[in-house]
Amino acid sequence: MVTRAHDEEPLVIGWREWLVLPDLGIARVKAKTDTGARTSALHADELERFVARGRPMARFVVHPLQRNRETFVHCEAEIVDE
């Protein structure tokens, strides 16, 4: 998440930008910007649901580099909404 001081100029970004998702272990992935969107999506393969410590979780694989199926990251995250 990008945080800005209240009195700073708005952050200008392009329609595609590299971003980092450290909680998922993803060092770099290209994302498309949609200023009107209320949600975001991340393409994932090998999706598996499970429960850990009483919480619904998802385990999945992300290929962070376009057209590169050899580079992948195994991820786990809590399911917070559907």
Phi and psi in radians as a Rosetta constraint file:
Dihedral C 1 N 2 CA 2 C 2 CIRCULARHARMONIC -1.659 0.35
Dihedral N 2 CA 2 C 2 N 3 CIRCULARHARMONIC 2.170 0.35
Dihedral C 2 N 3 CA 3 C 3 CIRCULARHARMONIC -1.961 0.35
Dihedral N 3 CA 3 C 3 N 4 CIRCULARHARMONIC 2.462 0.35
Dihedral C 3 N 4 CA 4 C 4 CIRCULARHARMONIC -2.279 0.35
Dihedral N 4 CA 4 C 4 N 5 CIRCULARHARMONIC 2.563 0.35
Dihedral C 4 N 5 CA 5 C 5 CIRCULARHARMONIC -1.144 0.35
Dihedral N 5 CA 5 C 5 N 6 CIRCULARHARMONIC 2.600 0.35
Dihedral C 5 N 6 CA 6 C 6 CIRCULARHARMONIC -0.989 0.35
Dihedral N 6 CA 6 C 6 N 7 CIRCULARHARMONIC -0.617 0.35
Dihedral C 6 N 7 CA 7 C 7 CIRCULARHARMONIC -1.630 0.35
Dihedral N 7 CA 7 C 7 N 8 CIRCULARHARMONIC 0.074 0.35
Dihedral C 7 N 8 CA 8 C 8 CIRCULARHARMONIC -1.457 0.35
Dihedral N 8 CA 8 C 8 N 9 CIRCULARHARMONIC 2.743 0.35
Dihedral C 8 N 9 CA 9 C 9 CIRCULARHARMONIC -1.131 0.35
Dihedral N 9 CA 9 C 9 N 10 CIRCULARHARMONIC 2.644 0.35
Dihedral C 9 N 10 CA 10 C 10 CIRCULARHARMONIC -1.044 0.35
Dihedral N 10 CA 10 C 10 N 11 CIRCULARHARMONIC 2.563 0.35
Dihedral C 10 N 11 CA 11 C 11 CIRCULARHARMONIC -1.333 0.35
Dihedral N 11 CA 11 C 11 N 12 CIRCULARHARMONIC 2.205 0.35
Dihedral C 11 N 12 CA 12 C 12 CIRCULARHARMONIC -1.730 0.35
Dihedral N 12 CA 12 C 12 N 13 CIRCULARHARMONIC 2.186 0.35
Dihedral C 12 N 13 CA 13 C 13 CIRCULARHARMONIC -2.263 0.35
Dihedral N 13 CA 13 C 13 N 14 CIRCULARHARMONIC 2.803 0.35
Dihedral C 13 N 14 CA 14 C 14 CIRCULARHARMONIC -1.488 0.35
Dihedral N 14 CA 14 C 14 N 15 CIRCULARHARMONIC 3.140 0.35
Dihedral C 14 N 15 CA 15 C 15 CIRCULARHARMONIC -1.328 0.35
Dihedral N 15 CA 15 C 15 N 16 CIRCULARHARMONIC -0.299 0.35
Dihedral C 15 N 16 CA 16 C 16 CIRCULARHARMONIC -2.367 0.35
Dihedral N 16 CA 16 C 16 N 17 CIRCULARHARMONIC 2.314 0.35
Dihedral C 16 N 17 CA 17 C 17 CIRCULARHARMONIC -2.461 0.35
Dihedral N 17 CA 17 C 17 N 18 CIRCULARHARMONIC 2.665 0.35
Dihedral C 17 N 18 CA 18 C 18 CIRCULARHARMONIC -1.427 0.35
Dihedral N 18 CA 18 C 18 N 19 CIRCULARHARMONIC 2.403 0.35
Dihedral C 18 N 19 CA 19 C 19 CIRCULARHARMONIC -2.404 0.35
Dihedral N 19 CA 19 C 19 N 20 CIRCULARHARMONIC 2.891 0.35
Dihedral C 19 N 20 CA 20 C 20 CIRCULARHARMONIC -2.035 0.35
Dihedral N 20 CA 20 C 20 N 21 CIRCULARHARMONIC 2.381 0.35
Dihedral C 20 N 21 CA 21 C 21 CIRCULARHARMONIC -2.109 0.35
Dihedral N 21 CA 21 C 21 N 22 CIRCULARHARMONIC 1.347 0.35
Dihedral C 21 N 22 CA 22 C 22 CIRCULARHARMONIC -1.086 0.35
Dihedral N 22 CA 22 C 22 N 23 CIRCULARHARMONIC -0.572 0.35
Dihedral C 22 N 23 CA 23 C 23 CIRCULARHARMONIC -1.164 0.35
Dihedral N 23 CA 23 C 23 N 24 CIRCULARHARMONIC -0.367 0.35
Dihedral C 23 N 24 CA 24 C 24 CIRCULARHARMONIC -1.748 0.35
Dihedral N 24 CA 24 C 24 N 25 CIRCULARHARMONIC -0.083 0.35
Dihedral C 24 N 25 CA 25 C 25 CIRCULARHARMONIC 1.391 0.35
Dihedral N 25 CA 25 C 25 N 26 CIRCULARHARMONIC 0.334 0.35
Dihedral C 25 N 26 CA 26 C 26 CIRCULARHARMONIC -1.716 0.35
Dihedral N 26 CA 26 C 26 N 27 CIRCULARHARMONIC 1.951 0.35
Dihedral C 26 N 27 CA 27 C 27 CIRCULARHARMONIC -1.342 0.35
Dihedral N 27 CA 27 C 27 N 28 CIRCULARHARMONIC -0.405 0.35
Dihedral C 27 N 28 CA 28 C 28 CIRCULARHARMONIC -2.956 0.35
Dihedral N 28 CA 28 C 28 N 29 CIRCULARHARMONIC 2.233 0.35
Dihedral C 28 N 29 CA 29 C 29 CIRCULARHARMONIC -2.631 0.35
Dihedral N 29 CA 29 C 29 N 30 CIRCULARHARMONIC 2.468 0.35
Dihedral C 29 N 30 CA 30 C 30 CIRCULARHARMONIC -1.480 0.35
Dihedral N 30 CA 30 C 30 N 31 CIRCULARHARMONIC 2.305 0.35
Dihedral C 30 N 31 CA 31 C 31 CIRCULARHARMONIC -2.170 0.35
Dihedral N 31 CA 31 C 31 N 32 CIRCULARHARMONIC 2.550 0.35
Dihedral C 31 N 32 CA 32 C 32 CIRCULARHARMONIC -1.636 0.35
Dihedral N 32 CA 32 C 32 N 33 CIRCULARHARMONIC 2.440 0.35
Dihedral C 32 N 33 CA 33 C 33 CIRCULARHARMONIC -1.605 0.35
Dihedral N 33 CA 33 C 33 N 34 CIRCULARHARMONIC 2.306 0.35
Dihedral C 33 N 34 CA 34 C 34 CIRCULARHARMONIC -2.338 0.35
Dihedral N 34 CA 34 C 34 N 35 CIRCULARHARMONIC 1.693 0.35
Dihedral C 34 N 35 CA 35 C 35 CIRCULARHARMONIC -1.160 0.35
Dihedral N 35 CA 35 C 35 N 36 CIRCULARHARMONIC -0.341 0.35
Dihedral C 35 N 36 CA 36 C 36 CIRCULARHARMONIC -1.642 0.35
Dihedral N 36 CA 36 C 36 N 37 CIRCULARHARMONIC -0.032 0.35
Dihedral C 36 N 37 CA 37 C 37 CIRCULARHARMONIC -1.362 0.35
Dihedral N 37 CA 37 C 37 N 38 CIRCULARHARMONIC 2.542 0.35
Dihedral C 37 N 38 CA 38 C 38 CIRCULARHARMONIC -1.707 0.35
Dihedral N 38 CA 38 C 38 N 39 CIRCULARHARMONIC -0.283 0.35
Dihedral C 38 N 39 CA 39 C 39 CIRCULARHARMONIC -2.369 0.35
Dihedral N 39 CA 39 C 39 N 40 CIRCULARHARMONIC 3.015 0.35
Dihedral C 39 N 40 CA 40 C 40 CIRCULARHARMONIC -2.274 0.35
Dihedral N 40 CA 40 C 40 N 41 CIRCULARHARMONIC 2.875 0.35
Dihedral C 40 N 41 CA 41 C 41 CIRCULARHARMONIC -2.372 0.35
Dihedral N 41 CA 41 C 41 N 42 CIRCULARHARMONIC 2.645 0.35
Dihedral C 41 N 42 CA 42 C 42 CIRCULARHARMONIC -2.317 0.35
Dihedral N 42 CA 42 C 42 N 43 CIRCULARHARMONIC 2.126 0.35
Dihedral C 42 N 43 CA 43 C 43 CIRCULARHARMONIC -1.186 0.35
Dihedral N 43 CA 43 C 43 N 44 CIRCULARHARMONIC 2.302 0.35
Dihedral C 43 N 44 CA 44 C 44 CIRCULARHARMONIC -2.408 0.35
Dihedral N 44 CA 44 C 44 N 45 CIRCULARHARMONIC 2.590 0.35
Dihedral C 44 N 45 CA 45 C 45 CIRCULARHARMONIC -2.024 0.35
Dihedral N 45 CA 45 C 45 N 46 CIRCULARHARMONIC 2.882 0.35
Dihedral C 45 N 46 CA 46 C 46 CIRCULARHARMONIC 0.957 0.35
Dihedral N 46 CA 46 C 46 N 47 CIRCULARHARMONIC 0.748 0.35
Dihedral C 46 N 47 CA 47 C 47 CIRCULARHARMONIC -1.194 0.35
Dihedral N 47 CA 47 C 47 N 48 CIRCULARHARMONIC 2.312 0.35
Dihedral C 47 N 48 CA 48 C 48 CIRCULARHARMONIC -2.446 0.35
Dihedral N 48 CA 48 C 48 N 49 CIRCULARHARMONIC 2.221 0.35
Dihedral C 48 N 49 CA 49 C 49 CIRCULARHARMONIC -1.581 0.35
Dihedral N 49 CA 49 C 49 N 50 CIRCULARHARMONIC 2.570 0.35
Dihedral C 49 N 50 CA 50 C 50 CIRCULARHARMONIC -2.771 0.35
Dihedral N 50 CA 50 C 50 N 51 CIRCULARHARMONIC 3.020 0.35
Dihedral C 50 N 51 CA 51 C 51 CIRCULARHARMONIC -2.078 0.35
Dihedral N 51 CA 51 C 51 N 52 CIRCULARHARMONIC 2.305 0.35
Dihedral C 51 N 52 CA 52 C 52 CIRCULARHARMONIC -2.327 0.35
Dihedral N 52 CA 52 C 52 N 53 CIRCULARHARMONIC 2.224 0.35
Dihedral C 52 N 53 CA 53 C 53 CIRCULARHARMONIC 0.928 0.35
Dihedral N 53 CA 53 C 53 N 54 CIRCULARHARMONIC 0.639 0.35
Dihedral C 53 N 54 CA 54 C 54 CIRCULARHARMONIC 1.341 0.35
Dihedral N 54 CA 54 C 54 N 55 CIRCULARHARMONIC 0.135 0.35
Dihedral C 54 N 55 CA 55 C 55 CIRCULARHARMONIC -1.986 0.35
Dihedral N 55 CA 55 C 55 N 56 CIRCULARHARMONIC 2.471 0.35
Dihedral C 55 N 56 CA 56 C 56 CIRCULARHARMONIC -1.234 0.35
Dihedral N 56 CA 56 C 56 N 57 CIRCULARHARMONIC 2.306 0.35
Dihedral C 56 N 57 CA 57 C 57 CIRCULARHARMONIC -2.268 0.35
Dihedral N 57 CA 57 C 57 N 58 CIRCULARHARMONIC 2.853 0.35
Dihedral C 57 N 58 CA 58 C 58 CIRCULARHARMONIC -2.296 0.35
Dihedral N 58 CA 58 C 58 N 59 CIRCULARHARMONIC 2.426 0.35
Dihedral C 58 N 59 CA 59 C 59 CIRCULARHARMONIC -2.039 0.35
Dihedral N 59 CA 59 C 59 N 60 CIRCULARHARMONIC 2.344 0.35
Dihedral C 59 N 60 CA 60 C 60 CIRCULARHARMONIC -2.771 0.35
Dihedral N 60 CA 60 C 60 N 61 CIRCULARHARMONIC 2.973 0.35
Dihedral C 60 N 61 CA 61 C 61 CIRCULARHARMONIC -2.049 0.35
Dihedral N 61 CA 61 C 61 N 62 CIRCULARHARMONIC 2.380 0.35
Dihedral C 61 N 62 CA 62 C 62 CIRCULARHARMONIC -2.090 0.35
Dihedral N 62 CA 62 C 62 N 63 CIRCULARHARMONIC 2.360 0.35
Dihedral C 62 N 63 CA 63 C 63 CIRCULARHARMONIC -1.784 0.35
Dihedral N 63 CA 63 C 63 N 64 CIRCULARHARMONIC 1.693 0.35
Dihedral C 63 N 64 CA 64 C 64 CIRCULARHARMONIC -1.290 0.35
Dihedral N 64 CA 64 C 64 N 65 CIRCULARHARMONIC -0.300 0.35
Dihedral C 64 N 65 CA 65 C 65 CIRCULARHARMONIC -1.854 0.35
Dihedral N 65 CA 65 C 65 N 66 CIRCULARHARMONIC 2.193 0.35
Dihedral C 65 N 66 CA 66 C 66 CIRCULARHARMONIC -0.974 0.35
Dihedral N 66 CA 66 C 66 N 67 CIRCULARHARMONIC 2.419 0.35
Dihedral C 66 N 67 CA 67 C 67 CIRCULARHARMONIC 1.008 0.35
Dihedral N 67 CA 67 C 67 N 68 CIRCULARHARMONIC 0.407 0.35
Dihedral C 67 N 68 CA 68 C 68 CIRCULARHARMONIC -2.194 0.35
Dihedral N 68 CA 68 C 68 N 69 CIRCULARHARMONIC 1.718 0.35
Dihedral C 68 N 69 CA 69 C 69 CIRCULARHARMONIC -1.502 0.35
Dihedral N 69 CA 69 C 69 N 70 CIRCULARHARMONIC -0.133 0.35
Dihedral C 69 N 70 CA 70 C 70 CIRCULARHARMONIC -1.471 0.35
Dihedral N 70 CA 70 C 70 N 71 CIRCULARHARMONIC -0.453 0.35
Dihedral C 70 N 71 CA 71 C 71 CIRCULARHARMONIC -1.633 0.35
Dihedral N 71 CA 71 C 71 N 72 CIRCULARHARMONIC 2.174 0.35
Dihedral C 71 N 72 CA 72 C 72 CIRCULARHARMONIC -2.592 0.35
Dihedral N 72 CA 72 C 72 N 73 CIRCULARHARMONIC 2.811 0.35
Dihedral C 72 N 73 CA 73 C 73 CIRCULARHARMONIC -2.281 0.35
Dihedral N 73 CA 73 C 73 N 74 CIRCULARHARMONIC 2.230 0.35
Dihedral C 73 N 74 CA 74 C 74 CIRCULARHARMONIC -1.431 0.35
Dihedral N 74 CA 74 C 74 N 75 CIRCULARHARMONIC 2.237 0.35
Dihedral C 74 N 75 CA 75 C 75 CIRCULARHARMONIC -2.199 0.35
Dihedral N 75 CA 75 C 75 N 76 CIRCULARHARMONIC 2.698 0.35
Dihedral C 75 N 76 CA 76 C 76 CIRCULARHARMONIC -2.407 0.35
Dihedral N 76 CA 76 C 76 N 77 CIRCULARHARMONIC 2.431 0.35
Dihedral C 76 N 77 CA 77 C 77 CIRCULARHARMONIC -2.671 0.35
Dihedral N 77 CA 77 C 77 N 78 CIRCULARHARMONIC 2.647 0.35
Dihedral C 77 N 78 CA 78 C 78 CIRCULARHARMONIC -1.264 0.35
Dihedral N 78 CA 78 C 78 N 79 CIRCULARHARMONIC 2.447 0.35
Dihedral C 78 N 79 CA 79 C 79 CIRCULARHARMONIC -1.463 0.35
Dihedral N 79 CA 79 C 79 N 80 CIRCULARHARMONIC 2.045 0.35
Dihedral C 79 N 80 CA 80 C 80 CIRCULARHARMONIC -1.885 0.35
Dihedral N 80 CA 80 C 80 N 81 CIRCULARHARMONIC -0.258 0.35
Dihedral C 80 N 81 CA 81 C 81 CIRCULARHARMONIC -2.895 0.35
Dihedral N 81 CA 81 C 81 N 82 CIRCULARHARMONIC 2.711 0.35
